[in-house]
Amino acid sequence: MSYSRRAISKIHALIAVVIIVAIAVPIIFFIYPHLMPSPTPQIQYKKTLVIAIPEEPEGLDIQQVSWANEIHDLIYQPLVVFDENMNMVCDLAVSWEVTDNGKSIIFHLPQDAQFSSGNPITAQVIKDSIERYRQISPYAEDFAVVSSIEIIDDYTVKLVCEEPPAYLWAVLITVYGAPVDVVSARSMGNEQFNVEAIGSGPYKLKEWVHGSHIVLVRNDKYKTNLPFVENKGPNPYIDEVIIRFIPEDLTRISELEAGNVDIVRGVPVDAVSRLMQNPDIKLYYTLQPGIDYIMVNVRKPPLDDVRVRKAIALAVDRDSLVQVLENTSIPWYCFISPSMMCYNETIEEIAKNTYSTNIDEAKSLLASAGWTDTDGDGYVDKDGAPLELTLLVPVDRPQLKRVGPLIQDQLKQIGIKVNVREFEYSYVRQKTREWDFDLALRAWSWADPDILIYLVHGTIANYTYANPTVDQLLEEGRTVMDPVERTKVYSRIQSILLEDLPMIPLFVNKEYTAVRKNVVGLIVLPPYGSIVINDVKIIIGES
């Protein structure tokens, strides 16, 4: 290959320019360092997530405890869960199917699933776990409908039921239905397993300091089939989760604002507006899968007269209750909330149109029942006796405690004298079960409308209301697997309850989770506000 002299000359000139630039640029940046381009910032992440919760768990074995919290959600892994739109999706299971005219559910498991202990998860393990649940759980009745559990192969298990188990899905989507490491439980014994429980969830127990905190570390054997998370395995950004027990509301919120905790559960009503104005805090909420309501003793005069019950319902101004609760709830008129299966918006509209506040109509109903103010003292009376009722209010349910005096005042507007008595919720519940009450403020939280069978069924529920038609429909609702048809059944039940009013709906709570703004990727799922941290990163700064 040959070059002309002109070409060689151009090459020499180009080399000279390159040399000059190579020498000049460093000199310029040395003299004027501010002209040097900044390096691309590197985001740093905190490896420990700190969560503050109000209550220390009673135990870690989901099959022995009577209530679950965030700790159980991180240790265990259900076969299926609800997504953000309350559609059922796979978590541990690969797939499922319903067969035998709705009487059987078949779950297909991944072939490489393990507990954090390393013990494999097989069809036999699922069977053993359910059988253990039926032996020791306070909710053993959950699986009473399951007549047998068949092992189709190592990774396929079939639940054979006496009847279509529609209500069983509400258990299966929660950690209560998640498998436990039965092999380890047998080795440890139930008492020890309750403090060192083993599941297949994203984290496992490292330390439990009673009265203070629990430390969970990443479960490197974790795998999931959740379709709404990017990370299907162990979270590479969060090595451990510290869960602190802080029962005092003010302290819990102060620790969040100070940056000492990343997530707070159980946000009190009076802190919501303040946190909303804090630019360093994000608030998530889900709607309560249930309602707060007035339970009525329908067997006790004068509440055995439905006109009196309807007058009370019409006297209650739910919008005012919600204002007192600083809009952390929504007014409610029927018996199934939007976060429950079988919710029917049309029924709620009918209920709202029927029982929106109407003082004149309430007074008219009382008058038709013989209750009028004959002596001008502001209270209605009948046969010389005033209409006087006692309202039991739970002091450990903040929303209900706050609205008790307001309901007292609202009923006074129609001439009913109400005496408020405050007790712990457990006592209020017991008094209603003993039928020793007039009115009581209560609440429930469960995603399936089958919860109503424990409240208004004439023989199953230990309360004062009984209606054979409602009983029949409640039993039917347990067995209808098609969601549309099942919704129709519970809509009929609600229509009857709206006529009989054994309870008076008040509101549905917004259940808040407060999070530092540098926590990204968090998912809060309905119906119970479960937190999913598979994709969580905690940004701590740039370098």
C-alpha positions, -999 to 999 in steps of 0.1 A, spaced: 0 0 0 14 35 -9 5 71 0 10 104 -17 30 131 -1 -1 152 4 -18 124 23 12 119 45 13 157 52 -24 155 63 -17 127 86 12 145 102 -11 175 108 -38 154 124 -13 138 147 -1 172 157 -36 183 166 -42 152 187 -10 158 206 -19 194 213 -54 185 225 -40 157 247 -16 182 264 -39 212 265 -71 196 280 -55 184 312 -39 218 317 -72 235 312 -90 213 338 -60 217 362 -63 255 360 -102 255 358 -113 223 378 -149 234 379 -150 227 341 -144 190 348 -176 170 341 -190 154 372 -190 116 374 -223 98 371 -238 96 406 -241 61 421 -273 54 441 -267 37 474 -293 14 491 -298 6 528 -298 -31 533 -321 -32 565 -358 -24 564 -373 -13 597 -410 -17 603 -429 -5 633 -461 -23 643 -485 -18 673 -485 -54 687 -461 -81 694 -472 -115 679 -486 -141 703 -465 -167 684 -449 -173 650 -466 -206 641 -495 -196 619 -513 -227 628 -513 -219 665 -520 -182 666 -554 -165 666 -543 -135 647 -515 -128 621 -495 -97 612 -466 -86 590 -442 -110 605 -463 -140 594 -467 -124 560 -429 -124 555 -423 -159 569 -450 -177 551 -461 -181 515 -497 -190 505 -505 -211 475 -526 -183 460 -532 -147 469 -553 -117 457 -536 -91 435 -542 -54 436 -575 -58 419 -586 -87 441 -581 -113 414 -567 -146 426 -532 -153 414 -505 -179 421 -478 -174 448 -463 -207 458 -485 -228 435 -478 -229 397 -515 -233 389 -548 -246 402 -580 -259 389 -615 -267 402 -630 -300 393 -658 -325 403 -686 -299 398 -668 -275 422 -662 -300 449 -624 -305 444 -595 -281 441 -562 -293 425 -530 -274 432 -499 -279 410 -466 -271 428 -432 -262 415 -407 -290 416 -379 -270 433 -399 -253 461 -383 -254 496 -388 -241 530 -361 -219 544 -348 -249 563 -341 -266 529 -368 -292 534 -387 -297 500 -423 -287 495 -443 -315 480 -479 -326 477 -474 -348 508 -461 -317 527 -493 -297 517 -514 -326 529 -495 -329 562 -496 -292 568 -534 -290 563 -539 -321 586 -518 -304 613 -539 -272 609 -570 -293 615 -555 -307 646 -541 -277 664 -554 -244 648 -580 -223 667 -596 -221 632 -595 -258 625 -631 -255 613 -618 -238 582 -609 -271 566 -639 -290 579 -654 -291 544 -624 -311 531 -633 -347 533 -599 -360 520 -566 -349 505 -553 -369 476 -517 -371 464 -519 -372 426 -481 -371 422 -452 -356 441 -462 -321 430 -499 -323 426 -524 -323 455 -562 -325 454 -585 -312 481 -617 -333 479 -647 -316 496 -681 -326 508 -696 -297 490 -683 -269 468 -661 -249 493 -665 -213 481 -657 -199 515 -624 -218 517 -607 -195 492 -607 -167 519 -585 -189 540 -563 -201 512 -553 -166 501 -540 -157 535 -510 -169 555 -534 -191 575 -536 -213 544 -499 -213 538 -479 -245 543 -456 -249 573 -425 -270 576 -442 -299 594 -410 -320 594 -393 -292 615 -424 -287 636 -424 -324 646 -387 -323 654 -390 -292 675 -423 -298 691 -452 -273 689 -441 -250 717 -406 -245 702 -419 -242 667 -442 -214 678 -411 -193 685 -389 -206 657 -415 -212 629 -403 -221 594 -421 -213 562 -412 -207 525 -418 -169 525 -392 -143 515 -377 -140 550 -369 -162 579 -364 -157 617 -330 -147 630 -339 -133 664 -369 -125 686 -363 -102 715 -395 -103 734 -410 -70 742 -388 -52 717 -384 -66 682 -380 -94 657 -352 -97 632 -358 -115 599 -331 -123 573 -335 -131 537 -346 -166 527 -322 -174 499 -344 -204 489 -375 -183 483 -392 -184 449 -426 -170 439 -450 -171 410 -466 -137 418 -473 -121 384 -472 -85 398 -436 -85 411 -404 -82 390 -383 -101 415 -394 -137 417 -366 -147 441 -348 -133 472 -347 -95 473 -311 -85 465 -316 -51 481 -330 -60 516 -308 -84 536 -328 -82 568 -361 -68 582 -363 -55 617 -399 -54 631 -402 -32 662 -431 -35 686 -442 0 694 -477 1 710 -478 38 716 -493 56 686 -474 88 691 -440 70 695 -446 50 664 -453 80 643 -425 100 659 -400 73 650 -412 74 614 -409 111 612 -374 110 627 -363 84 601 -357 57 626 -382 34 610 -391 30 573 -426 18 575 -454 22 601 -484 0 604 -515 9 624 -515 46 616 -538 63 641 -566 85 629 -553 117 643 -519 113 626 -532 109 590 -536 145 581 -502 154 596 -485 127 576 -502 137 544 -485 171 547 -451 157 554 -431 156 521 -409 128 534 -438 104 540 -460 85 516 -494 70 527 -510 39 513 -544 26 523 -567 -3 517 -604 -4 526 -614 -25 555 -627 -59 544 -657 -55 566 -676 -28 584 -679 -10 617 -715 -12 629 -741 -11 657 -751 -45 669 -787 -45 681 -804 -69 706 -835 -76 685 -850 -98 713 -851 -71 739 -879 -45 740 -882 -19 725 -855 -31 700 -876 -61 691 -898 -36 671 -882 -31 637 -896 4 635 -874 14 665 -844 -2 648 -851 17 616 -856 49 634 -821 45 649 -806 38 615 -822 69 601 -811 91 630 -774 82 625 -756 108 604 -727 88 589 -712 118 572 -708 134 605 -692 103 619 -667 103 591 -659 140 597 -651 132 634 -628 104 621 -611 130 599 -622 113 567 -602 82 575 -634 62 569 -662 62 543 -699 62 552 -715 28 547 -750 15 546 -750 -22 537 -731 -53 551 -704 -61 525 -676 -36 518 -657 -31 485 -628 -51 498 -649 -82 503 -659 -109 478 -695 -106 466 -696 -68 470 -726 -54 450 -725 -16 444 -763 -17 436 -771 -30 471 -751 -3 487 -769 24 467 -803 9 477 -792 9 513 -779 45 511 -812 57 496 -831 38 523 -812 48 554 -796 82 547 -802 105 576 -838 115 579 -848 129 613 -885 135 605 -889 99 592 -872 85 622 -895 104 646 -925 93 626 -914 56 629 -910 60 667 -945 76 669 -960 47 649 -944 24 674 -961 44 703 -930 64 713 -937 102 716 -926 129 739 -956 134 762 -940 155 789 -918 178 768 -885 167 783 -870 160 749 -871 123 752 -899 100 738 -918 78 762 -944 51 762 -967 42 790 -949 67 812 -914 52 806 -887 69 785 -870 52 756 -836 47 773 -808 25 759 -773 16 768 -746 17 741 -715 -4 747 -684 12 733 -649 -5 730 -622 17 743 -595 -2 724 -610 4 690 -601 41 684 -626 47 656 -655 33 676 -645 50 708 -644 83 690 -679 81 675 -696 67 705 -705 101 721 -716 114 686 -740 86 681 -753 93 716 -760 129 706 -775 119 672 -801 95 688 -810 123 713 -822 143 683 -850 118 678 -857 116 715 -838 84 725 -818 87 757 -785 67 753 -761 59 781 -726 52 768 -706 26 787 -669 20 777 -652 -14 780 -625 -34 762 -636 -49 729 -634 -85 742 -658 -76 770 -682 -59 746 -682 -90 723 -688 -113 753 -718 -92 765 -733 -94 730 -729 -132 730 -746 -134 763 -774 -112 750 -768 -89 779 -769 -56 760 -791 -31 741 -767 -16 715 -730 -23 710 -704 -9 687 -686 -37 669 -665 -44 638 -654 -73 616 -626 -78 591 -627 -108 568 -626 -109 530 -654 -135 525 -690 -127 532 -693 -161 549 -683 -140 580 -721 -132 582 -728 -168 591 -711 -162 625 -731 -130 631 -767 -136 619 -772 -173 614 -800 -184 637 -781 -215 650 -744 -210 642 -742 -174 655 -747 -169 692 -766 -137 689 -802 -125 691 -812 -125 654 -827 -154 636 -844 -156 602 -849 -191 585 -846 -176 550 -813 -159 559 -800 -191 574 -808 -211 543 -792 -185 520 -761 -183 542 -756 -220 539 -762 -219 502 -737 -190 498 -709 -213 512 -713 -237 483 -717 -215 452 -684 -214 434 -693 -191 405 -686 -156 417 -715 -140 399 -741 -164 412 -726 -163 447 -728 -125 447 -766 -128 439 -770 -150 470 -753 -125 493 -772 -96 477 -805 -114 486 -792 -118 522 -783 -82 524 -817 -71 511 -834 -91 540 -809 -78 566 -817 -42 554 -854 -49 562 -847 -67 596 -818 -45 607 -802 -68 634 -772 -45 629 -768 -10 616 -738 -4 593 -718 28 600 -686 31 580 -657 13 564 -623 23 576 -593 33 554 -564 12 568 -532 32 564 -496 22 560 -471 51 563 -438 49 545 -406 70 542 -404 84 506 -370 68 500 -386 34 502 -395 25 467 -412 -5 451 -435 -13 480 -469 -30 472 -498 -29 496 -524 -55 488 -561 -56 495 -580 -69 513 -559 -68 545 -532 -43 535 -505 -70 533 -471 -55 523 -451 -71 495 -414 -62 496 -401 -83 468 -391 -52 448 -384 -28 477 -353 -7 476 -343 19 503 -324 48 488 -300 64 513 -281 88 491 -258 94 462 -220 93 461 
